[in-house]
Amino acid sequence: MKVFLNHQEICVGSRVTLRDLLAGQSLTADGSTVAVNNRVITKEEWRETFLSNGDKVTVIKTTY
């Protein structure tokens, strides 16, 4: 299936969680805010949030 990560199309498996996607892209929770289809997902929900074909994932990384 295909999802979009910050407007870039990525092919992933059929049962992929948000956490799986982010780990596969070497993105960590430190300083990151993540939304799926414009809904902010808390870090606690990443493991239970399964992605669907066409989902749009936005990662905002803040560094200080």
N, C-alpha and C positions, 0 to 999 in steps of 0.2 A: 504494500500500500504506500501511498505518497502523503507526506505531510510537508508543511512549509515552516522552516525555522528562520525567523527574521527575513522572510521573503525568499529564502532559498529552498528549492524543492529537494527533499531527501526521501529516498526509498527506505522503508523499514519493514519489519515483519508484521504479521497480522495481530499479535497480542503484545503490543509494546506500551509500557507505561511511560509517563512523562519522565520519571527518574531514569529509565533505561535509555531514552532518547538523549537526555542531557549527559549522562555518563558516557555514552557512545561518541559524543561530540567533545568530550573532555571539559565539560562545563560543570562547575561546582556550585554548591549552594551559597558559598561565601560571597556576600555582597550582591546577590542576584535576586531580581524580582522576575517572576515568570507568569505569563498569561496564556491561556488557551482560548482562542476565539474571543478575545477581548475580555476574558474573565480571569482575574488574578487568582492564581492557585497557590495556597500556602505551602511551605516546605513540607509540612506534615502530610499534605495530600498527594505529594508527588508519587509515592509508591502505589496509591490506589487509583490514580487518574490514568485510565487507559485511553489511548489516542485512537481516533477514527480517521478513515481516509479523507484527505482534504483539510484536516485540522490545521489551523494557523497558530503556531507557537511563537510568542515574542519573548525574548530574553533581554532584560535590561541589566547590565552589569555596572555596578558603581565601584569605583576605586577611590581610595583616599590616600 
